[in-house]
Amino acid sequence: MNAARISAVALTGAAALGLAAPVASAQVAPNPVTAGQRVNISDDRQCDTARGAKAASTLFGAVALRPGTRGMAADATVAEGATPGRYKVTIECGPGGARFTETVTVRSGSVHGVNSTQAAGGLALLVLAGGAAYLLRRTVSPRF
């Protein structure tokens, strides 16, 4: 197998693994964050809007979630004194209902990173570019 075929197979496999990854039930964006930064918390449509939901964390206290476009959601501000580390955010669907958690990383300074949507888009572009290079190489190669 030549290098182009190996690259195409490897990129396709990586794309399949990325798409098969489980989706978190509790979502906090952006992640990672810095102290004092505003975050959006969402239940990813896991909770019944009639029963309500709340999110709680040592980063911002307790916050009531309201119905929105991505299910139950709210904005909160990370505490100014939050030290760098990993913190749990727990969403509870109604009183005594299902609970979902997400781990949020607090970093010092400003955060410049890539979220999961951007990473998936970049991976898709990489797979397309590898496939195009493979096809171009096959059609341009001289045949003897």
Stockholm file with secondary structure:
# STOCKHOLM 1.0

chainA/1-144         MNAARISAVALTGAAALGLAAPVASAQVAPNPVTAGQRVNISDDRQCDTARGAKAASTLFGAVALRPGTRGMAADATVAEGATPGRYKVTIECGPGGARFTETVTVRSGSVHGVNSTQAAGGLALLVLAGGAAYLLRRTVSPRF
#=GR chainA/1-144 SS CCHHHHHHHHHHHHHHHHHHSCCCSSEEESSSBCTTCEEEEECTTCSCTTTCEEEEETTTEEEEEEEETTEEEEEEECCTTCCSEEEEEEEEESTTCCEEEEEEEECSSCCCCCCHHHHHHHHHHHHHHHHHHHHHHHHHSCCC
#=GC SS_cons         CCHHHHHHHHHHHHHHHHHHSCCCSSEEESSSBCTTCEEEEECTTCSCTTTCEEEEETTTEEEEEEEETTEEEEEEECCTTCCSEEEEEEEEESTTCCEEEEEEEECSSCCCCCCHHHHHHHHHHHHHHHHHHHHHHHHHSCCC
//
